[in-house]
Amino acid sequence: MMTDRFTSILGTRCLNTSYDALTAKLHDYVSDKNRQPLSVDFTNVHIVAMRRSEPPFAAVTESVDYFVPDSQVLYFTVKLLRGHMEERVYGPTFMRRFVLNSPAPLTHYFLGGSQECLDRLIQFFEQRDSNFTLAGSHHGYFHENEEPSIAEEINRLEPDFIWVGLGTPKQQEWVSRNSDVLRRGVILTVGFAFDVNAGTKMDAPEWMQICGLTWTHRLLSEPKRLFWRYFKYNSQYCWYLLHDHILGLKTPASLQDRASPAHDAGDKTAPEPVGLKQHSPYVNVLGVGVSPITLTTATEQLLEAVRQKRKGYVCVTSAHGITEAIRDSEFKDILRKALLVTPDGMPLVWVGKMEGFGDRISRVYGPDLMLEMFQRKEFADTRHFFCGGKEGVAKLLKQNLKERFPDCRIVGTYTPPFRPLSEQEEDAFFAQVSDAKPDIIWVGLSTPKQEKFMSAYSNKLDTTLMIGVGAAFDFHSKLVPQAPIWMQSNGLEWLFRLYQEPRRLWWRYLRNNPLFLGRILLQACGVKRYQLH
């Protein structure tokens, strides 16, 4: 057997191969039924950049045996650096060629896609090749606790080839968790190949593929889903290429040749995969940990906190709060100690999606969170207290919410002065809260004043939760109109608010927005790293 040849691309060692050579290698591998599973990842710019910039993902993919260059951009990179690469082996094309030319005894298992996609994929192969033998299949919309039964089914069916189309990083994480459980076969992570061959999504025209523009076609097809992925990882890839090979800067030793060492088929020497537990539970937004949650999951967590009497404060945070934390270490520490830091602004949601949290994160907007908790039946017995706003706003808020939710229990209001409380004022405030015994104190003082207020008083007051919701007091008192939904969902609420209050807000936005955007660009490109504490 010929010795495998590899080319390192920004720390990921890719197999120098071709369609025919890889086909022969995999057929030869499964001819010995006693060999352990072999994992093959069809690798693109996205995967190479993730392995370089995200150590948890690099650890997950340490169990991969062969990284096969799926991207024409990777091929161009090697040629640009005067290296050798046989040819680009595109996942959808390889899957189609390989399955349609498999000898009759060889069997296949498909894992991934929707049920419709799977049905059409199976039909595609059955209609074109009478020798095609399907061992089994399972759609990709399964819960993690279903994985053992899927692995058990695969082991029972003993397919020769297990095709995984769950998308990155889900498919690599599945392989990491299951490669030691499966007994035999070749595991091929091919992502988009399921949709292309099933005909549920259109592939890029051949001329775009030849020019390395497949990603452009996919971006134009699914701009909302793919914009941040390509923006982040394509930028990172270009930066690392510039860093390593054009500027000639030294690559850290920990990043060099992140791949399983070359080995003969069956000789698995990759270190044990770390798996998902290494992922940070927070979205890292310029060094501030933001909770990756949705409005529903945030509401459920707060309901549980009230039931368990778990004291703490909740910061509903936007880009404004993040930039304040950059300037003020005390405020940054306040955010760090919060029970939850919710993504109040769309830019924070976009960063979360860039970091791979996908559907697990959506905007948890202060005014929406407030209404959601008032209308949920589970909060029917919850006692609410309003603290904040200008004189009379808290009382007007109470009146409006009582009209909207007649059964809600609002046990008090308080309007603090626009300065620190005196000792006498503190005593009076403590006494009022002690008499009211609220479960939740809603605070509407604007950022960063409300967060500092909650941090100072949450452990001193007779309450469970303090939740800072800023302008929600004015919105739900109907004193200030909210931005249209389309502006909110597209990150343009700041423009609406600037139009409403230009004298008060122009300096905040001029000072904060460019700073936030510039730093996020540097973080996304991997030029600047921010550590979570």
N, C-alpha and C positions, 0 to 999 in steps of 0.2 A: 504494500500500500504506500502511495506517495505521501510524503510529509506535508502536513497542512502549512499554508503560508498565510501570514497575517499582515495587515497594515494598520498602524495605530492612527486614529483620527481623534485628536483632542482628548486622548486618554482612553478611548474605546477601541479595542483591538478587533478589527473587522476581518472576516475570513475572505481571502482572495479566492474567488470561485466564479463559476459561470452556471447558467441554467443546467446544462448537461452534466457538468462535474458535480454539482450539488445533488442532482437527481440520482446519479450513480452512487454517490456517497451514502445517501439515505436508504436506497434500496439495499446496498451492501450491509448497512447497519442492522436493518430489521431481519435480515436473513438468519441472524443468530438470535433465536428466541430467548436466550438466557441473559441477554444484555439488559442493563439497567436503562431507564428512560433517558433519552437525549433531548435537550431543549435547544431550539433554534429560534432566534429572534430576528425578524426582518426590520432592520434598523434604519431610522431616518434622522434628519437634523434635530427633530424634537427629542428623540431618545438620547442622542449624543449630548445635547445641551443639558438635558435633565440629569444625566449621569455625572456630568462635570460640575453642575451647580448645586445639586441636591444630594448630599451624602446618604439620606435614607433610601432614595431611589437607587443609588449606586449599590447600596448593600442588598436591596431586594434583587437586583439583576446580577449579583455575583453567582447565582445558581445557573445562569445561562451558559451553555456550552459553546454555541457559535452565534456571533453577531454577523448577520448577512447584510451587506449594503443595499438597502431597498431604494435609496434616494439618489437621483441623478446629481444632486448638489454634492453629495459625498464623493461620487465618482469624479466630479469636476475638481473638488478640493484636492484629492490625491494627485490628479494630473497637474494641477497648479503647483503643487509642492514637489513635482518631478518624481513622484512615487509610482508604484505599480498597482493597478487594480484590474482584474480580468474584465469584468463588466458589471453593470448594475443588475441586480437580480430583484426585480420588482415583485412584491408579495402577491398582488392579484394575478399577475401574469404567470408567476411560478405555480401558484395554486391551481390555476386552470390547466396549464400544461401537465403538471405532475399528476393530478387526479385523473385526467382524461387518458393518460398513458400508463397508468398503473396496471401491472399484470393482475389477472383475475383473483389469485389467492389473497392479495393484499386488501386490507379493510381500512375504513376511515370512520372517524368520529368527529362530529361538528359541535363545538361549544361556543355559543355567542349569537348576537343579533336578536331581533324579534322573532316570534314564531312565524310570522308571515315571511320574513327574510329567509329563515331556515327552510321553510317549505319550498320556496322558489329556488333556493340554492340546490336543494336535493333534486328537485325536478330538472334543473338545468343539467346536472351531471347524468342523471338517469336517462334523459332523452338523447344525450350525445355519446354515451359509452355503455354498451351492453355489459361490459366487464366491471363496471363500477359497483363496488360492494360497500354498502353503508352498515357499519356495526351499530351505530346509534347516534343520537343527537340530543341536545338540550339547549333551550334558548338562553340568552345572556341575562335575563332579568330575574335573577335568583338572589336570595338572601345568603349571607355568609354562613348561617347555620345549616343551609342546605348543601354546602360543599362536601361534607363527608359522604352523603348518599350519592352525589354525582361521581365522586372518586370511586366509590364502591361499585357503581354501575360500570364505569370505565374498566376497572380491574376485572369485573365479571365478563365483560364483552371482549376484552383483550384486543383492541384495535391496534393495527400497526402504526397508524398515523392519527394524532389527535390535533385537530385544527382549532385554534383558539382565536376568536374574533370579538374580544371584549373592549378593545380600544386601550390606548396607553393612558394611565399606568395600570389600569385594572387587570389587563391580561398578564402583565409581568408579575403583579402581586399574586395573582391566582397560581401562576407557575411556581413562585417562591414558596407558597404555602403547601402546594400539592406535589411537587417534584419528588419528594421523598416518600410520598404515600403511594404513588402510582408504581406499578410493578414492571412495566415494559412499554415499548413503543417510542415514537418520535413525537415530541410536542412542538408544534410550530405556531408561533404567535404572529398572526397576519392582519389583525385589525380590519382595515377598510376593505380587504379582499372579499369578505362575506357579502357586503353590499354591492360591490362592483360586479361580482359573478352572479349574484342573484338578480341583478338589474334593478334593485331598489334605489340605487344612486348612480349617477353618471360619472364615469371616469373622465379624466382630462383627455383632450385630443392628443394624438400621437406627437404632433409638432410641439405641443406644450411640454410633454414628458421629455422629449429629446432636449429641449432648451432648459430643463430643470424648473419648469413653472407649474408642476402638478399642484403644488401648494397654493398657487394663485387661483387656479381653477376651483379648488375646494373652498378657498376663502370666499370667492364670489358666489359659490353655491350655498354656503352656510355662514354668512358674515357674522351673525350674532353669536353663534356658538364658537367659531374658530378665531375671531379677531384677536382676542387676548392671547390665545395660545401662540399664534404665529408672531404676534408683536413681541412677546416675551422671549420665546425660545429662538426665533430667527435672529433677534437682536443679540442674544447671548452668544449664539454660535458665531456671528460675525465678530463680536468683541473678542472671544477666545482665540479665534483665528488670527485676528490682529495682534493680540497679546503675545501669542506663542511664536508665530511664524513671520510676522512683519516687523513688529517692534523688537522681536528677539528677546522678550522677557522670559525669565526662567519659570517653568511650570513647577508648582509645588510637588514634591515627591509623592505625596499622598494622592495626587491626581493622575500620576503617570500610569498608562496602560491598565486602566480599570477594566479588566476582563478576566475571565477564567483563563489560566495558563493553557497553552497549547497541549493537547493530550491525544493519545490514540483513542479511537472510538471505544467507549466502554470504560475507560480509565478516568473516572470522575474525581478530579482533585480540587474542585471549587470549594471555598469555605462555606460553612453552613449559612443559609440565608437568614437575614435578620427579621424580615417581614414588616408588617404594618405598624407594630408597636413602637418603632423608632420615629414615626412621624410626629411632628409637633402638634399638640391639640389646639394650637392657635394659628391664626393668620398673622404673619409677620408684616406689619405695615410700618416701615421705617423704625423698627425696633420696638413698636408697641404691639402687644398681643391682643388681637381682636377675636372674639368668640365666633367660630364658624357655625352660625345658627340661622334659622329661618324664623319668621314671625310665629309660626306654630310651635316650633321646638323651644323658642324663648319663653313663650307663654306657659308651656308645660313645665319648664324648669323653674319658673317663678312660682307657679302653683305648688310645686313640690317643696320649694323653699318656705313658703307660707305654712304649709301643712306641718313641716318638720321644725318650724320656728328657727330656721337657720338665718341668723342675722347677717346683714351685709348691705352693700349699696351697688346699684347698677348704673353704669355710665353708657348713655346713648350717644355714640361718638361719630363725628364726621371728619372730613379732611381738616376742618378748623381745629378740632380737638387734637388731632395728630400733630399738626404744626405747632400748637401751643406746647405739646409735650416735648417737642424737639428743643424748644427754647427754655423750658422750665423743668428741671430735673425733679423738683418736688411734685409737680403736676403729673409727670410721667410715672412716678412712684405711686401716686394715687390711683392712676389707671391700672397699674400692675396689681394692686391689692383689691380691685373691685371683684365682686361676685361674678358679674358679667360685664363685658365691654361689647355692646352690640354695634353692628355696622349700620349706622344711621344714614350714611351717605352712599350713593351708588359707586363712587370711586373705590371705597373700601370693599364693596362687593366684587368689583372687577378684579381687585388685587387678590381676593380670596379665590376667585375662579382661576386666575393666573397660577396660583399656588396649588391648584389641583383639587380644591374642595367641591367643585362642580355644583350639583343641585343641593348640596348640604348647606350652602350659604345663600341668603337673599337679604334684601334690605329689611332691617328691623327699625322702622321709622318711629321716633318717639310718639307722635300723635296717633299713629296706627296701633302701636303697642298699648297705649292707654285705652283706646276704644275696645280693642280685642279683649283686654282683661275685664272691662266693665260689662261687656255683653256675654261673656262666657258664664254658663250656669254654675260651673265649678267655683266661681268666685262670688257666688250670691251672698255668702255670709262674711265675706271679707270686709274689714273696716278700713275706709280710706280717709286720708287727711291731705289737704292741699296747702303747700307752703311755697309762696313765691308770687311773682307778678307785681304789677303796680297796684296802688291802693284800689281796692274794690274788685280786682280781677279774679282773685281766688273765690270770692263770694259769687260772682257772676258765673264762673266756671261750675261751681256747685249747683247753682240754679239750672243751668242748661243741661248738665248731665242728669240731674234728677228728673227733668222733663223727658229726657230721652230714655233713661233707664230708671223707671219709678221705684224698682225694688232695690236699687243700690244703696249701700250704707256709707254715707259721707259724714264723718263724725267731727269734723272741725276744719277750720281754715286759719291761715296765719300769713301776714304780709310783713316780711322782715325789712328793716331799713337798708338803704344802699351803702352800708358800712358794716364793720364788725359789730356784733351785739355787745352791749354793755353787760356787766354782771347782773344787774337787775332785770334786764331784758331776757337774758338767758334763763334766769330763775322762773320768770313768768312763762316763757316758752316751754320749759321743761314741765312745769305744772300743768299747762294746758294739754300737752301731749299725754302726760301721765293720767289725767282725768279722762281723756278721749279713748286711750288704749287702742290706737290704730294698728292694723297689721301692715299697712303700706302708707308711707308718706311720699307723696308725689312732689317733686321739687322743680320749680320753673324759674331759674335765676340766670340762665344763659351760661355758656362755657367760657372760662374755666371756673367761674364763681360757684356754680351749683355743685360741681364735683368737689371743690375744696370744702364747701359747706357740709356735704354728706360725709366726707372723710372725717371732718372734725366732730360731727354730732351723732353718727350712726351708732356708736357704741355707748353713747350717753343717754339716748332717748329710749323710752319704753315702746319700741316698735320692732318689727321684724325686718322689713325692707325699706330702703329709701331708693327711689328711682328718679333720676334726673332727666326730664323731658323737654327742657328749654321752652321753645316757642309754642309747645302744645297748649299751654295755658291761654295764650292769645288766640290761637286757632279755634279751640273748642269753646272759647267765650264769644266767638264770632266777632272779635274786635279787628282781626287781621285775616284777610282771605288767604287760602292756601294756593300753591302753584297748581296748574292743571296736571292731571295724572301723567300725560305724555311727557311733560317737562321733568316731573319727578323720576320717572322710570328711565330717562335718558341722561340723568346727571345734570340737569339744567335748572334745578330749583334755585340755586344761588343767583342765577340771572334774574329770575322773577322777583326774588327778595331784594336784590339790588335795585330793581326798578321801583319797588315799593318804598324802600328806605335808603335812597342814595347817599344822603348826608351821613347816616350812621354806619353804613356798611361798605362804602367804597374803599376805605383804607384797609379794612379787614381783608377783603377779597384781593386787593392789589398786593397786599403784603403776604398773604397766605397761599393763594392759588398757584402762583408761579413757583414758589418754594416747594410746595407739595408735588406738583407735576414734575419739576426738575429732578427732585430726589427719587421719586418713584421710577422715573426713566432710568436713572443710574442703578437703582436696585434691580429693576427688571432685566437690565442688560448684564448684570453681574459685576459692574464696575465698582459699586459700593455695596458692602455687606453690613447689615444691621443685626446685632445680636439681641435675642430675647433674653431677658433676665427673669 
